[in-house]
Amino acid sequence: MSLRRLLKMRGLTGLSSSEVEEKLRIYGFNTVPEKKESTLKIFVKKLQGLTAYTIEAAAVISFILGRYIDAAIMILLLLLNAFIGVLHEQRAGKAVEMLKSRLKIVVKALRDGEWRDIPSEYIVPGDVVKVRLGDIIPADGVVLEGHLLVDESTLTGESMPVEKNPGDPVYAGTAVARGEAIIRITATGPRTRYGRTVELVEAGKPRLLIEEITSSITRWLLAVDVFFVVLVVVRLLITQTPVVDALPFTLTLLIASIPIALPAMTTITLALGSVELARAGVIVRRLEAVEAASMMEVICLDKTGTITENKLVVKDIIPLREGFTEHDVILYAALASEPDGRDPIDKAILEKAGELGVDLGSVSVMEFKPFSPESKRSEALVSMGGRILKAVKGAPQVLVDVDTTLDRERFNEAVRTLGDRGMRPLAVGVEENGSLRVIGLIGIYDKPREDSQRFIEEIKSMGVKPVMVTGDNYYVAKSIARSVGIEGRVVSLKGVPREELADLLDSAGVFAEVVPEDKYEIVRLYQSKGKVVGMTGDGVNDAPALKQADLGVAVSNATDIAKSVASVVLTKPGLGNIVDVIRLGRVVYRRIVVWAINKIVKTFQVVYFVSASTLLLGAPILTPTHMILMLFLYDFVTLSISTDRLRPSSKPEKWNVRRLVKVSVILGLVKIAELFLALYLGLHVLSLQLEQARTFVFYTLLTSGLFNILNFRETGWFWHSKPSKVMTIALTTDILAGTIIAWKGWIIQPIPPPVILIAFVYTVAVTLILTDAVKIAVFKLFKYS
């Protein structure tokens, strides 16, 4: 007897709306309150770390030595930087909260005598809930009817599923691996054993390859900086420079090597990108997904519900035995379908039965076994006209092996015909007295989405190889692949040994008749060949591959398990948003690269130029106040790189640190030459005193660094594309601020407007013309695009 009918017989109607409201008032929502840090605590954390400690040390030393203005400026800039960091972190936090609010489990609960889809946070103790294969149990409860195999690894760490029968407890956050059951909720929210149900977004922050690369670059820069600093200290000691001047100066040189803006820029870039994707219908669950998208070379695409529409229809019905009509075939198929289920095939069959006027009311269903990936069939024990028999539907290759009386040639021809026409054949049988007879085939049609062909063309143009991986038979897979433009061999994995699978990867464009283990193995084998692999899917059978893939994408109609293991969740039908993920990933990659080049070049400009000029002159060309003020103004603008409209690459990205450093070093040496020319211009052509020459060099350094951002964001001439509005405003504001500071003499020695104009014109000429030309030549030399 079905669970639905059994519940009616036992008089279970679930809670009423008024009871739910009362229990929500008593127990609260089925969520676990998160512990959040106070704004003050976050602010204090911004004053900690290598960068902050170095600035604080320099300020303390300056204060002890009586340089109160320098100390005050350093502390003021440190506090202002911390304030900006907190502000951006809160904005990023709000973005993450918005994304998490869209990743919620929907539960089928019995309310007012009807099954309703209820968000899991509204589940209360006493609710009667239905769970089945692929669901995540929303709260602690006890099984009333049915049988389950539950994966409790998230709770106990035990990988073997646990059997659950009537009377057994089940726990929030565990996953149904097999079966279906009705459970009564006993505890919700913080009272559950697991303690979290809605939280599908991982709280951990994995270390990204991007961060490792930039950190390694920073360590290299810091090591070289220490060498220069030692030389400068020796030179200053030789020239008998007072310690009160030498110590803050050397500390400030070290500050210039530390990536002050990196954490904030990475957070802002990913948060803003995630919000942008969320608006387009994409939820990024893990940060590494964006990085993987930029490097993805192969994407394995599930067919049903992914390449094709999520709306299945019965297009053809083929009787295969005398005495059975199309009406009979659809009748037995409908009996072997679950009316209250969410299986799209069951829905399509029942809709077709309704269209043909098939009467199901005169048949009594005594027992029902839903479809499972292991058996590849569903069946119902029914009473029909005084006869007890089984109505069976399932995969043709499964049922045909049981029926020994079937005309195999006719059967196989019908299967091929349906497959060639792009339909999924489904066999229907009747079992009576222990003998199963296949009575017909049903052609289930799931036509490709309108955007699938365009999606395939787009990702191929982006250098990503599409591979369709499906459990459907060879003919269906071939037909769909042909219609959407997937190239390569169509390979059926039925009977193919695992050891031969690796040899098929390069030539195959479609893998048909796969099982869940095959999907996982295909992804793993591509990865073993050094490929960055994406995987799309919607069902429990896709979960292992989704988790293994570098970029696991759960489509809009995916099960809870698929969503919980995927790194990206689509909330809108179709695959077009995956192109958005790839583009964003490549844009984020380019933003980090632009930041890295600017950071290395800026280190050459500040640390190496200042060190070299100090060694040459015997006195610092910039004071600690000059350098900290300039670094603050510069980092203010580098944050805007996280919003820049950079052009994504036309092919998958690959980190090449050696090439990146070579390009940056050459450009850095060019900038040092330009700055020494500016120093000569200030001291010998304009005949400025040392204090004014320092301001002249400060202004030239600042504007040169800002214009570098315009240069390095574009592989061609800087005017080939426009920066984002945020970057444009930040650049303009910084240049104006630097000009006013140099003119009015705020904090530093003032210089006349004509001298400022000369510095500005010189910087424009050498940076936006000479440096840009050198950049283009260097990029071409190292094939940087």
HELIX and SHEET records of a PDB file:
HELIX    1   1 LEU A    3  MET A    9  1                                   7    
HELIX    2   2 SER A   17  TYR A   27  1                                  11    
HELIX    3   3 THR A   39  LYS A   46  1                                   8    
HELIX    4   4 LEU A   50  ILE A   64  1                                  15    
HELIX    5   5 TYR A   68  LYS A  100  1                                  33    
HELIX    6   6 SER A  120  TYR A  122  5                                   3    
HELIX    7   7 SER A  153  THR A  156  1                                   4    
HELIX    8   8 GLY A  189  ARG A  191  5                                   3    
HELIX    9   9 LEU A  209  ILE A  238  1                                  30    
HELIX   10  10 VAL A  243  ILE A  255  1                                  13    
HELIX   11  11 LEU A  262  ALA A  280  1                                  19    
HELIX   12  12 GLU A  288  MET A  295  1                                   8    
HELIX   13  13 LYS A  303  ILE A  307  3                                   5    
HELIX   14  14 GLU A  326  LEU A  335  1                                  10    
HELIX   15  15 PRO A  344  GLU A  355  1                                  12    
HELIX   16  16 PRO A  396  LEU A  399  1                                   4    
HELIX   17  17 ARG A  408  ASP A  420  1                                  13    
HELIX   18  18 SER A  452  SER A  461  1                                  10    
HELIX   19  19 TYR A  474  VAL A  484  1                                  11    
HELIX   20  20 ARG A  498  LEU A  501  1                                   4    
HELIX   21  21 ALA A  502  LEU A  504  5                                   3    
HELIX   22  22 PRO A  516  SER A  528  1                                  13    
HELIX   23  23 VAL A  540  ASP A  542  5                                   3    
HELIX   24  24 ALA A  543  GLN A  548  1                                   6    
HELIX   25  25 ASP A  560  VAL A  565  1                                   6    
HELIX   26  26 GLY A  576  THR A  603  1                                  28    
HELIX   27  27 PHE A  604  TYR A  608  3                                   5    
HELIX   28  28 PHE A  609  LEU A  617  1                                   9    
HELIX   29  29 PRO A  624  THR A  638  1                                  15    
HELIX   30  30 LEU A  639  THR A  643  5                                   5    
HELIX   31  31 VAL A  657  TYR A  680  1                                  24    
HELIX   32  32 LEU A  681  VAL A  685  3                                   5    
HELIX   33  33 LEU A  690  PHE A  712  1                                  23    
HELIX   34  34 PHE A  718  HIS A  720  5                                   3    
HELIX   35  35 LYS A  725  LYS A  744  1                                  20    
HELIX   36  36 PRO A  753  ALA A  765  1                                  13    
HELIX   37  37 VAL A  766  THR A  771  3                                   6    
HELIX   38  38 ASP A  772  LEU A  781  1                                  10    
SHEET    1   A 6 GLU A 114  PRO A 119  0                                        
SHEET    2   A 6 VAL A 106  ARG A 111 -1                                        
SHEET    3   A 6 VAL A 128  ARG A 132 -1                                        
SHEET    4   A 6 ALA A 175  ALA A 187 -1                                        
SHEET    5   A 6 ASP A 140  ASP A 151 -1                                        
SHEET    6   A 6 VAL A 162  LYS A 164 -1                                        
SHEET    1   B 6 GLU A 114  PRO A 119  0                                        
SHEET    2   B 6 VAL A 106  ARG A 111 -1                                        
SHEET    3   B 6 VAL A 128  ARG A 132 -1                                        
SHEET    4   B 6 ALA A 175  ALA A 187 -1                                        
SHEET    5   B 6 ASP A 140  ASP A 151 -1                                        
SHEET    6   B 6 PRO A 169  VAL A 170 -1                                        
SHEET    1   C 8 VAL A 282  VAL A 284  0                                        
SHEET    2   C 8 VAL A 568  LEU A 570 -1                                        
SHEET    3   C 8 LEU A 551  ALA A 554  1                                        
SHEET    4   C 8 VAL A 533  GLY A 537  1                                        
SHEET    5   C 8 VAL A 298  ASP A 302  1                                        
SHEET    6   C 8 LYS A 465  VAL A 469  1                                        
SHEET    7   C 8 ALA A 508  ALA A 512  1                                        
SHEET    8   C 8 ARG A 489  SER A 492  1                                        
SHEET    1   D 6 VAL A 313  PRO A 319  0                                        
SHEET    2   D 6 SER A 435  TYR A 445 -1                                        
SHEET    3   D 6 MET A 423  GLU A 432 -1                                        
SHEET    4   D 6 ARG A 387  GLY A 394 -1                                        
SHEET    5   D 6 ARG A 377  MET A 384 -1                                        
SHEET    6   D 6 SER A 364  LYS A 369 -1                                        
END                                                                             
